[in-house]
Amino acid sequence: MATSQQIPVEELEALLEYGTERQKEVIHELIKKGSNRKAATSLGINPSLVADVVKALRKKATLHGYN
């Protein structure tokens, strides 16, 4: 990702279970492109939205017992 903390692909794949169709699209693009900036450019959105999607899915997954 664009930050120094790269999220493992395995974690991103696990988060897919908790996403809406659009959130899944963002996560798939993040996995494919490897950075928030590249995924955002490909999707025509702001890179901060990619980070927001990951944050929201982590929160939702945690509420459902995902560690």
C-alpha positions as CSV (number, residue, x, y, z in Angstrom):
1,M,0.0,0.0,0.0
2,A,1.0,3.6,-0.1
3,T,1.8,3.7,3.6
4,S,4.7,2.0,5.3
5,Q,2.3,-0.5,6.8
6,Q,1.4,-2.9,4.0
7,I,-1.7,-5.0,4.7
8,P,-1.2,-8.7,4.0
9,V,-3.2,-10.0,1.1
10,E,-4.6,-12.7,3.3
11,E,-6.1,-10.1,5.6
12,L,-7.6,-8.1,2.7
13,E,-9.1,-11.4,1.3
14,A,-10.6,-12.2,4.7
15,L,-12.2,-8.7,4.8
16,L,-14.1,-9.4,1.6
17,E,-16.6,-11.4,3.5
18,Y,-17.8,-8.3,5.3
19,G,-18.0,-5.8,2.4
20,T,-20.7,-4.5,0.1
21,E,-20.3,-5.0,-3.6
22,R,-18.5,-1.7,-4.0
23,Q,-16.3,-2.3,-1.0
24,K,-15.4,-5.7,-2.5
25,E,-14.5,-4.0,-5.8
26,V,-12.2,-1.6,-3.9
27,I,-10.5,-4.4,-2.0
28,H,-10.0,-6.5,-5.1
29,E,-8.4,-3.5,-6.9
30,L,-6.2,-2.9,-3.8
31,I,-5.0,-6.5,-3.9
32,K,-4.5,-6.3,-7.7
33,K,-2.6,-3.0,-7.7
34,G,-0.8,-3.2,-4.4
35,S,-1.3,0.4,-3.2
36,N,-4.1,2.8,-2.2
37,R,-2.9,5.3,-4.8
38,K,-2.8,2.8,-7.7
39,A,-6.2,1.2,-6.7
40,A,-7.8,4.6,-6.4
41,T,-6.5,5.8,-9.8
42,S,-7.8,2.6,-11.4
43,L,-11.2,3.1,-9.8
44,G,-11.3,6.9,-10.3
45,I,-11.6,7.6,-6.6
46,N,-9.5,9.4,-4.0
47,P,-6.8,7.3,-2.3
48,S,-8.2,8.2,1.1
49,L,-11.5,6.4,0.2
50,V,-9.5,3.2,-0.3
51,A,-8.1,3.6,3.2
52,D,-11.6,4.4,4.5
53,V,-13.0,1.2,3.0
54,V,-10.2,-0.9,4.7
55,K,-10.9,0.8,8.0
56,A,-14.6,0.3,7.8
57,L,-14.3,-3.4,6.9
58,R,-11.8,-4.0,9.7
59,K,-14.3,-2.4,12.1
60,K,-17.2,-4.5,10.8
61,A,-15.1,-7.7,10.8
62,T,-14.1,-7.0,14.4
63,L,-17.7,-6.6,15.4
64,H,-18.4,-10.0,13.9
65,G,-15.5,-11.7,15.8
66,Y,-12.7,-11.5,13.2
67,N,-9.3,-10.9,14.8
